[in-house]
Amino acid sequence: MVEPARDGVRLPAYRDLPLVEGGARSAWHLFGAEDSLGLMNLLTAGRIVDAVRLVRRGAVFPLDVRSDYLHPALFGRGAPRRTTFELRGGVALDDVHDNVYPQAGSQWDAIGHVAFAPDRFYNGRTLNEVRSGALTIDHWAARGIVARTVVLDLAEVVDARGGPGASVSLGVTDLDEALRAARIEVHTGDVLLLHTGFLQWYGDQDAATRARMSRRDLLTAPGLEHSEEMAEYLWDLHVPAVVTDGPAVEVWPPDERPEAWPFGFLHQILLGQFGMGLGELWWLYDLVEDCRRTGSYDALLISAPMNTPGGLGSPANALAIR
């Protein structure tokens, strides 16, 4: 089955994708062998025009946390440093930033962030090709990200299963129930925003808890379940990206046992096989509060990734507008 899509873009169903080793399905070369945009190709002019029409009230929701909100940074990333200095006898000020990890806060993973297998990134690109600029963040930055976004409020489910600081696995049924509760449908080209409550919970934690959460081997967080069913569900929605307020989109920690490969770590499927964008640690609380108040769960999403040649991630620089 092939779904006709707006502006001539057509995508196969998951079960029609070629099968590769480990039982994974591959979306390589659907947009050409040289493609570095992945599913962001679905953000066509027609869909952007439709998304802009969602703005009715002029309500703007910034989706980036402060640069010092996650301290110490998760996954062992370093803390940014900023130095202010005076110019021309104190009549002007300038500053310099260093030790900046673009993925230490509200961020995008570039498609080249995680490979499907060693030396096999999306579209069959090699490590050297990614180092030379294939699949890097500047490809998205050159066109910007503008889309309709659909908000799935999963915080109540997460709370019932252990809370935002626990490894709560969210399955296909959970996503479907959130969509039904919101009385909304996902269309081809929509970006999914998954609200778990993680960032709000994190802001209330003491220094010891934050220090523990900063370590990859000790971090626990809610997210999407590690399963082929979830991979199939996301692909068949034909969304260009999935975004969450948690640290990894998928439930953490991943299942990195050899027998769990390739679905034990969804990054290698969503990035490495699908070319699907992943956004993590986005501040969704205020937007979700507005969704609950109005009963409306979609918005215009605008994001401007850093135009950094060779970059493997970027601050989100994102706004939702309603």
VENPE-V466533 format. One line per field, one symbol per residue. phi: phi as a letter, one per 40 degrees, with the letter a starting at -180 (. if undefined). psi: psi as a letter, one per 30 degrees, with the letter a starting at -180 (. if undefined). A space follows every 10 residues. Layout:
phi->???
psi->???
//
This chain:
phi->.bccbdggcb bccdcccccb cggcbbbcgc bhcccbcgcc ccccdccccc cccccbbgcb bcbbcdcbcc acccggcccc bbbcbcbfgg cabbabbafc bdbcbcabcc cccbccadgb cdggccdccc cchcgccccc ccbgbbacbb cbcbccccdc bhgccbcccb cdcccccccc ccfabcbdgc ccbbcbgccc cdcccccccc cccccdcbcb acicccacdc dcdccccfcc abbacccagc dbccbccdcc cbccbcdccc ccbcgccbbb gccbdcccdc ccccgbbbac bbabcccbdg cbaadcfbbb bb
psi->kkkklkgfkk kllefflkka kgglkkgkgf glfgkgfbff ffileeeeee eeffjefgkk jkgkllfgej klklggllkk kkkklkkhgg flkllkklhk jfgfbjlkkl egeklelkgi lkggkleeee fggkglffee effljklkkk kjjgeeeeef gflfglikkk aeeeeeeeee efhlkklkfk kkjjjfgeee eefglleeee eeffkeffkk llakljleee eeeeeffhkf lkklglfgel kklljgkeff kgffjfefee efefhkkkkl hkjfeeeeee eeefgkgllk kkkilkijkg kglkkehkkk k.
//
